[in-house]
């Protein structure tokens, strides 16, 4: 504002440039935060979700393998 007054330029134009600069900074900050999201999601995924999914997927296979191997071990 001071520069616009000092140099005799339009205050409206100065405000438009200033608002565009603020929008650009806010956009860049949002992109930086969005780039950090996958890193922050990695630990909960590895500790909570992947073990549950693997348990659900592998349990039927483990039961089937145990049912096939137990008769062989008992000798019947």
N, C-alpha and C positions, 0 to 999 in steps of 0.2 A: 504494500500500500504506500509505503514511504517512497519507494523508488518510482512508482507510478506518478505520485505527486511531484517528485523532484524532477523527473524527466518530461513531465507533461503528457504522458500517455494516458489512454483511457483506463479508468478504474475497472470498468466492466471487462475489458480485455484482460487486465491483470488478474481479475478474479477467475475468469475462464481458464487461464493458463495455470493458476494455482490449484483450481479444482481438478483439472486434468492430471496435474502432478500428484495430487493426493490419491486420485483414483488409481493411477499407475502404481504407486507405492503399495496401496492396499491389495491390488491384484498380485503384485510380486510377492508380498507377504503371505497371501493365501496359497500361492503356488509352492512356496517354500514349506509351509505347514503341510500341504497335501503330499509333498515328496517325502515327508518324515513318517507318514501314516503306516506304510508297509513295514517299516522297521519296528514301530511300536506294536503292531499287531502280531509280530512273529512269535514272541514269548507266550502270549495266551494261546495261540494256535498250537504251538509245540507241546505245551504243558497240559492243556485242557481238551482241545478238540481232536487232535490226531490220535491220542491214546483211546478215546471213546470210539472213534471211527474204526480204528484197527481192531479193537475188541469186538465190535459188532460184525466186522467182516471176517475175522479169523476164527471166532468161536465155533461156528458151524463146521468149518473145515477141521478144527481140532477135535471136535466130538466125533466126526466121521472117522478120522485117523485112529482115535483111541478105540472106537468100536471094531475097527478092522484088526488092530494089533493085539488087543486083549485076548481074543481066542487063540491066537498064535502063541502067546506067552503062557497061557494056561495049558496048552497041549491038547486041546480038545478039537 
